[in-house]
Amino acid sequence: MRILVLGGDGYLGWPTALHFSQGGHDVGVVDNLVRRHYDEEMGSNSLVPIRQLHRRVATWKEVSGHTITPFIGDLDDYPFLYETIRSFEPDSVVHFAEQRSAPYSMIDRAHAVYTQVNNVVGTLNLLYAIAELNPAIHIVKLGTMGEYGTPNIDIEEGYIEITHKGRTDVLPYPKQPGSFYHLSKVHDSHNIQFACRIWGLRSTDLNQGVVYGQQTPETNLHPDLETRFDYDGVFGTVLNRFAVQAAVGYPLTVYGKGGQTRGMIDIRDTLACVELACLNPAAKGEFRVFNQFTETFSVIQMAEWVKRVSPVPVTIESIPDPRVEKEEHYYNAIATHLPDLGLQPHLLADEHVASLVELAIKHKNRVNPEAIRPTVNWRTTKSEVSVSGGAVGE
């Protein structure tokens, strides 16, 4: 297949591109490289050093013999996006190219507006380009389980059967997103579903849980091929963040009671899920939703796990929750479609948690302790910070 990965320089986009290329597919990556600038703005960095995109691509060709074609540009630039899709002629477009941080979207008005314009407009441009060039292109969009929120009923996969006043229908599952970032993903889902219905596009929405890990078979082939590892209070995902805190002897900061429960997934399973979606595309006019996670854990469970396996003595500290969320809640989400397609997950075990801490210890000299604590409070607004436009990969 010919697969175009949008956001192909990002945490998930880059290893996804490598995985498809190693599998023999023709791969192109699109990115405007703005994710690297967020580090400068936030005073943070990737724990693991990452190379520039062109060096990554060159090293991949040397190591594997396969070619990845880079396209440097912005999804908000419609002529660029249109020409990229026209020239590459993909069978599938994997869409990671969005600002992915909930805390970043909650810094202030400017960051909220930037996140929604960047994410929603980029996706709209993609829909129009595909509709005009080739409606048969399969869109695989990375959504998030955060679109659903934490309802007091089971979370179905995208749709729910409702009986109301004696009549029954299957409707999109109600969404209760918890940030302006998560709201942007809801808007994306609605726009893509609409485009499938009126233009006959085909799309798979992958509502992904929280990703942990940094290493894949392909990124392990050479240091130039490694992907990001974020640990800061704005972009760091919870298990990765705890591993870094343990490595430097920093208390594991649990927000509030720590009962917040989320779907979790190993980075290697993310690649497998995206591959399964591409190899088994949606039908013409179909907008299907897969819940993409393999297990569920609470924040306090993950903190206690890291504390137990860490070779460095560490404590757990409860701090006031900077987010507006339920600190204890019911959570039962359904995820059957991807296992039905053949997903064989890497379930979290002691050795996986320990390996994250070991990786963090290896690179602990790169940790900026000032970046670890949360700096964004959902309940307040701050003075606005100027940011440049663009689209970035996860």
C-alpha positions in Angstrom: 0.0 0.0 0.0 0.9 3.7 -0.3 0.5 5.2 3.2 0.9 8.9 4.0 1.5 9.6 7.7 0.5 13.1 8.8 2.5 14.2 11.8 5.2 11.7 10.9 7.9 13.5 12.9 6.0 13.0 16.2 6.0 10.6 19.2 3.6 8.1 17.5 3.8 9.3 13.9 7.5 8.5 13.4 7.5 4.9 14.7 4.3 4.3 12.7 6.0 5.4 9.6 9.0 3.1 10.3 6.6 0.2 11.0 4.8 0.5 7.7 8.0 1.0 5.8 9.6 -2.1 7.4 6.4 -4.0 6.3 7.1 -3.1 2.7 4.7 -0.3 2.2 5.5 2.9 0.3 5.5 5.6 3.1 5.4 9.4 3.1 5.5 11.6 6.1 4.1 15.1 6.5 5.1 17.4 9.3 5.8 21.1 9.9 8.1 20.3 12.8 6.4 22.7 15.2 6.3 20.0 18.0 10.0 20.7 18.5 9.2 24.4 19.2 6.8 23.5 21.9 9.7 22.3 24.0 11.4 25.7 23.7 8.1 27.4 24.7 7.5 25.1 27.7 11.2 24.9 28.8 11.2 21.2 28.4 12.7 18.5 26.1 12.4 14.9 25.1 14.1 12.7 27.6 15.6 10.7 24.8 17.5 12.8 22.2 15.8 12.9 18.8 17.4 13.6 15.5 16.1 16.0 12.8 13.6 14.5 10.4 15.9 14.4 7.3 18.6 12.7 9.3 16.1 10.1 10.5 14.9 9.4 7.0 18.5 9.1 5.7 19.5 6.7 8.5 16.4 4.6 8.0 17.4 4.1 4.3 20.9 3.1 5.4 19.7 0.7 8.0 16.7 -0.9 6.3 17.1 -0.2 2.6 13.7 1.4 2.5 12.8 4.9 1.5 10.5 7.2 3.4 9.5 10.4 1.6 9.3 13.6 3.7 7.0 16.5 3.0 7.6 19.6 5.2 4.5 21.7 5.5 1.3 22.6 7.3 -2.1 21.1 7.0 -3.5 24.6 7.4 -1.8 25.4 4.0 -4.4 23.9 1.7 -2.4 24.2 -1.6 0.5 22.3 0.1 -1.7 19.6 1.5 -3.7 19.2 -1.8 -0.5 18.9 -3.8 1.1 16.5 -1.4 -1.9 14.1 -1.6 -2.1 14.6 -5.4 1.6 13.7 -5.9 1.9 10.9 -3.4 -1.4 9.2 -4.3 -1.9 7.4 -1.0 -4.2 4.4 -0.4 -4.5 5.4 3.3 -3.8 8.6 5.2 -2.9 8.1 8.8 -3.8 11.4 10.6 -1.6 12.1 13.7 -1.0 15.8 12.8 -2.6 17.7 15.7 -1.6 19.5 18.9 -2.1 16.6 21.3 -1.9 18.0 24.8 -4.9 18.7 27.0 -2.8 21.0 29.4 -1.4 22.9 26.5 -4.9 23.7 25.3 -5.9 25.0 28.7 -3.0 27.4 29.3 -5.1 30.5 28.2 -7.3 31.8 25.4 -4.5 31.9 22.8 -3.6 28.3 23.4 -7.2 27.1 23.3 -7.9 28.9 20.1 -4.6 27.8 18.5 -5.4 24.1 19.4 -8.9 24.2 18.0 -8.0 26.1 14.8 -4.9 24.0 14.2 -6.7 20.7 14.7 -10.1 21.3 13.3 -9.0 23.4 10.2 -6.2 20.9 9.4 -8.7 18.0 9.4 -11.2 20.0 7.4 -8.6 20.7 4.8 -7.7 17.0 4.7 -11.4 16.1 4.1 -11.8 18.5 1.2 -8.5 17.4 -0.4 -9.5 13.8 -0.3 -13.0 14.5 -1.5 -11.7 16.4 -4.5 -8.8 14.1 -5.4 -9.9 10.6 -4.5 -12.7 9.8 -2.2 -11.6 6.1 -2.0 -8.6 7.1 0.2 -9.1 5.6 3.6 -8.6 8.1 6.5 -7.3 6.6 9.7 -7.6 9.3 12.3 -6.2 9.1 15.8 -8.9 10.1 18.2 -8.9 9.7 22.0 -10.8 7.9 24.7 -10.9 11.3 26.3 -13.7 12.3 23.9 -16.1 10.2 26.0 -15.2 11.6 29.4 -16.2 9.4 32.4 -19.9 8.7 32.1 -21.7 6.5 34.7 -22.6 3.9 32.1 -20.5 1.6 29.9 -18.6 3.3 27.1 -19.5 1.7 23.8 -17.4 1.8 20.6 -18.5 5.0 19.0 -22.3 4.3 18.9 -25.0 3.4 21.3 -28.5 2.1 20.8 -31.1 4.4 22.4 -34.8 3.7 23.0 -36.8 6.8 23.5 -40.6 7.1 23.8 -41.0 3.7 22.2 -38.7 4.3 19.2 -35.1 2.9 18.9 -32.1 4.3 17.0 -28.3 3.8 16.9 -26.7 7.1 17.6 -23.2 8.5 18.2 -22.2 7.9 21.8 -22.6 11.1 23.9 -19.3 13.0 24.3 -18.2 14.7 27.5 -14.6 15.9 26.7 -12.5 17.3 29.5 -10.4 20.0 27.7 -10.3 22.2 24.7 -8.0 19.7 23.1 -10.4 16.8 23.7 -13.2 19.1 22.3 -11.2 19.6 19.1 -11.0 15.8 18.7 -14.8 15.6 19.1 -15.2 18.3 16.4 -12.9 16.3 14.2 -15.1 13.2 14.7 -18.2 15.0 13.8 -16.7 16.6 10.7 -15.3 13.3 9.4 -18.6 11.5 10.0 -20.4 14.2 8.1 -18.0 14.0 5.2 -18.4 10.3 5.0 -22.1 10.6 4.9 -22.4 13.4 2.3 -19.3 12.7 0.1 -19.0 8.9 0.5 -15.6 9.1 2.2 -14.3 6.2 4.2 -12.7 6.6 7.7 -11.7 4.8 10.8 -11.6 6.8 14.1 -9.2 5.3 16.6 -10.2 6.4 20.0 -6.9 5.7 21.7 -6.2 5.4 25.4 -3.1 6.8 27.1 0.1 5.5 25.4 3.2 4.4 27.4 6.6 3.3 26.2 9.1 4.6 23.7 10.8 1.7 22.1 9.6 -0.4 19.0 11.5 -3.0 17.0 12.2 -0.4 14.3 13.3 2.5 16.6 15.7 0.2 18.4 17.7 -0.4 15.2 19.7 2.8 15.5 19.9 5.8 17.9 19.0 8.1 15.0 15.6 6.3 14.8 14.4 6.8 18.4 11.2 8.6 19.1 10.2 11.2 21.7 9.8 10.5 25.4 7.9 13.3 27.1 7.9 13.6 30.9 6.9 17.2 31.6 3.6 18.3 33.2 2.2 19.5 29.8 3.1 16.8 27.3 4.2 13.9 29.4 1.8 10.9 29.6 1.2 9.6 33.1 3.2 6.3 33.2 6.1 7.8 31.3 6.1 10.8 33.7 6.1 8.6 36.7 9.1 6.6 35.4 11.1 9.8 35.0 10.1 11.0 38.5 11.3 7.7 39.9 14.6 7.9 38.0 15.5 11.2 39.5 14.1 10.5 43.0 11.2 13.0 42.5 7.9 12.1 44.3 5.4 10.5 42.0 2.8 13.3 41.8 -0.7 11.9 41.9 -3.5 14.4 41.2 -6.0 14.4 44.0 -7.3 11.0 45.1 -5.7 9.2 42.1 -8.9 7.3 41.3 -8.9 8.7 37.7 -9.1 5.6 35.5 -8.1 5.5 31.9 -7.6 3.0 29.1 -3.9 2.3 28.5 -1.9 1.0 25.5 1.7 0.0 24.8 3.3 2.0 21.9 3.9 -1.2 20.0 0.2 -1.9 20.1 -0.6 1.5 18.8 1.4 0.6 15.6 -0.4 -2.8 15.4 -3.8 -1.1 15.7 -3.1 1.5 13.0 -1.8 -1.3 10.7 -5.0 -3.4 11.3 -7.1 -0.4 10.4 -5.3 0.3 7.2 -5.2 -3.4 6.1 -8.9 -3.7 6.8 -10.3 -0.4 5.5 -13.8 1.1 6.1 -16.4 0.8 3.4 -17.4 3.6 1.1 -19.4 6.1 3.2 -18.6 4.4 6.4 -17.4 6.2 9.6 -16.4 3.5 12.0 -15.0 3.9 15.5 -12.6 1.6 17.3 -11.7 2.1 20.9 -8.0 1.6 21.0 -6.7 0.5 24.4 -5.8 -2.8 26.0 -6.2 -2.4 29.7 -7.5 0.1 32.3 -5.7 1.4 35.3 -6.2 4.2 37.8 -3.5 6.8 38.4 -2.8 5.6 41.9 -2.4 2.0 40.6 0.2 3.1 38.2 2.0 5.2 40.8 2.1 2.2 43.2 3.4 -0.1 40.4 6.2 2.2 39.6 7.1 2.6 43.2 7.2 -1.2 43.7 9.5 -2.0 40.7 11.7 1.1 40.8 15.4 0.4 41.7 15.4 3.9 43.1 13.5 4.5 46.3 10.6 6.8 45.6 7.6 8.2 47.4 4.0 9.0 46.2 2.7 12.5 46.8 -0.9 13.6 46.4 -1.2 17.1 45.1 -4.3 19.2 44.3 -5.7 18.2 41.0 -5.1 21.0 38.5 -7.8 19.6 36.2 -11.6 19.7 36.6 -12.3 16.0 36.6 -13.8 13.2 38.8 -11.1 11.9 41.0 -13.1 8.6 41.6 -15.6 7.3 39.1 -17.1 4.3 37.3 -15.2 3.3 34.2 -16.0 0.4 31.9 -15.1 0.9 28.2 -15.7 -1.6 25.5 -12.9 -2.5 23.0 -13.7 -5.5 20.8 -13.3 -4.4 17.2 -9.5 -4.4 17.1 -9.1 -7.8 18.9 -11.6 -9.2 16.4 -9.3 -8.1 13.6 -6.4 -9.9 15.3 -4.8 -7.5 17.8 -2.5 -9.5 20.2 -1.7 -6.9 22.9 1.4 -6.4 25.0 -0.1 -6.4 28.5 1.6 -4.3 31.1 3.9 -6.3 33.4 6.6 -5.6 35.9 9.3 -5.9 33.3 7.7 -3.2 31.2 7.3 -0.8 34.0 10.9 -1.5 35.1 12.2 -1.0 31.6 10.6 2.5 31.5 12.4 3.4 34.7 15.6 2.0 33.5 15.3 4.0 30.3 14.7 7.1 32.4 17.7 6.4 34.6 19.9 6.1 31.5 19.0 9.6 30.4 18.3 11.2 33.7 21.0 13.9 33.1 18.6 15.3 30.5 15.7 15.8 33.0 14.7 19.3 33.8 13.1 19.0 37.3 11.3 22.4 36.9 9.3 20.9 34.0 7.9 18.0 36.0 5.2 19.7 38.2 1.9 20.7 36.6 1.8 24.4 35.7 -1.6 24.6 34.0 -4.7 25.0 36.1 -8.1 24.3 34.5 -9.9 26.7 36.9 -8.0 29.8 36.0 -6.8 31.8 32.9 -3.4 33.2 32.6 -1.8 36.0 30.6 -1.7 35.1 27.0 1.4 33.5 25.5 2.1 34.1 21.8 2.5 30.9 19.7 3.1 30.3 16.0 0.6 28.5 13.9 1.0 25.0 12.5 0.1 21.3 12.8 2.1 18.7 14.7 2.1 15.0 15.1 1.5 12.8 18.1 
